[in-house]
């Protein structure tokens, strides 16, 4: 089972009310489903601030609840940059495994050496509608001198502008001009999908703003894929180990029975 619950109560861009926000307690619905369906494994995702909200109270509440439901749990902060994507997107990933002994075999994915160049993901001739107004472009340029190109210019809540050869985290509810390519234009829907690792064949239906919200709420595909592969590998190992143990036990019983007859 894979699930995420509303990140806004814990996010930097939100007001970080955490569990005091009605949306912050929706994880109880996830726990209810887990209690009914009892999946062998589950992976939960939330923003990095989830680990520190209320001095870790929110994270601890989820982990204790999963433990009470019979799951062994681990958590870690992973970054999309470490999985080949030019997007700094740090997320708390929680893994819960129900079967005894499986968690001891689970390994977190190892970071890749580098991420795909931003230029490989950007469109050559984006439509004019994606460009910011001259006023906004001049305003950004007056606040920042770029050191590299192509780059994603990022304006934080305080109005400070910075640029990187990768994108800051795509956000569902950020301002329309939160991220600008070289300080000039917004990311196209396809570029946003690429930054999350979606294949070219993947299609999203909706307006540009609707797609931006959907992508901002999505998870980096290569990152989650690597975690799930680790979960499946641990389950495969425990199955092989149990088969070997079962075979050895049967052999010992057979040998004992044979010696008795002798």
Secondary structure, DSSP 4 states (H G I P E B T S, - for coil): -EEE---TTTSSSS---GGGSGGGGTHHHHHHHHHHH--SEEEEEEEGGGGTGGGGHHHHHHHHHHHHTT-EEEEEEEEGGGGT-SEE-EEEEEEEE-STTSGGG--PPPPPS----GGGTS-SS--GGGBPPHHHHHHHHHH---SSSS-EEEE-TTS-EEEESSEEPP-TTS-TTSEEETTTBPPPHHHHHHHTT--TT----S-HHHHHHHHHTS--HHHHHHHHHHHHHHHHHHHHHHHHHHHHHHHHHHHHHHHHH-
